[in-house]
Amino acid sequence: MALTAERPTESTVESATESAPERPTGRRDTNGMAVASFVLGLLGLLVLNIFLGPVAIVLAGIALWRGTARKGRALLGLGLGVADLVVLVVLVSMDNTVSWGLAG
């Protein structure tokens, strides 16, 4: 038994790409961004708020701009991202240093 590999012709390649359904990316991706901004904003209150706060703000902004179905979650992520930066500023100003720690 000999197996032969057939190469697709241009017409079969074109018809395969034309009939393939496109992946819907709009709402699903923005819902994920809204949830990610909420989770990162919440996590940023505890650790790495200098990085996670701005990421949460950007993800929430993009999700809101694209019209997410989870608008409340995106707004919470936006608020938590801003709160991350406020906590950072308060803790840094209390220590009078660039870095901060909970131990004092």
N, C-alpha and C positions, 0 to 999 in steps of 0.2 A: 504494500500500500504506500503509494507516494503521496505526500501532502504537498500541495502547491499553494503558495500564497498569492492571492490576487491583489494587485494594486488597484486602488480605486481610481476611476477616471475622474476627470474634472467635473463632468456632469453629475456623478454620484456624490462628489464632495460638496458641490454647490447645492444639490437638493437636500442633502443631510443637514447643512447649516441653515437652510431656509426653513425647514420643517421643525427644527429644534426649538422648543419653547424657551423664551427668555425668562430668566429668574427674576421674580418681582423683588426689587431691592428697596423700594421707597419706605413703606410703613414699617416693615420688619426691622430694617437696620436702624431706623430712628427710634423705635421702641427699645431696642438693645442699647442704644446710646443713652437714652433717658435713664434706664435702669443702671447702667454703668456709672453715669454721673452721680446718681444717688449713692451707690455703694462706695465709690471712691471718695465722695464728699464725707460720708459717714466715717469711713476708715481714716481719712485725713485728719479728723479731729483728734485722733490718738497718735498717729505716727506719720512722718514724712509730709506734713501739711504744706511745706514749701513747694513740693512737687504735685501732690495729689489735689490740692485746692485749685490751682490753675487748670489742671486737666479736667476736673469736674465741671468747672465753669465753661470751658470750651466745648465739652461734650454736650452739656445742657443747652448751650446756645445753638449749636448745630442742630440738635434734636428739635428744639422749638422752632428754628428757622425752617426746617424741612416739614414741619407740621406733624409731630408725633401724636399718636393716640393717647399716650401716657403723659399728658401735659403736666399733671400734678407731680408726677415723679421727676420730671425734668426741672420743674420749678423748685422742688425740694433739693435736687442735686445742685442747682444754681445757688440756692441759699446756703447750703452746707459748704460749698466751695468758697463762698465769700466768708463764711464763719471760720473756715480753716485759716484763711489769711488774717482775719481779725485776731484769732487766738495766737497765731505766730507773732503778730505785731505786739500784742499785750505781753506775752511771755518774754520776748526779746527786750522790750522796754523795761520790764521788771528786773531783768538781770544786767542790763546795760552792756550786753555783749551781742555779738552776731549770732551765736548759738544759744540754745536754751536746753534745759533739762528739768525734769520733774523733781529730781533729788535735791536740787537747790544749788 
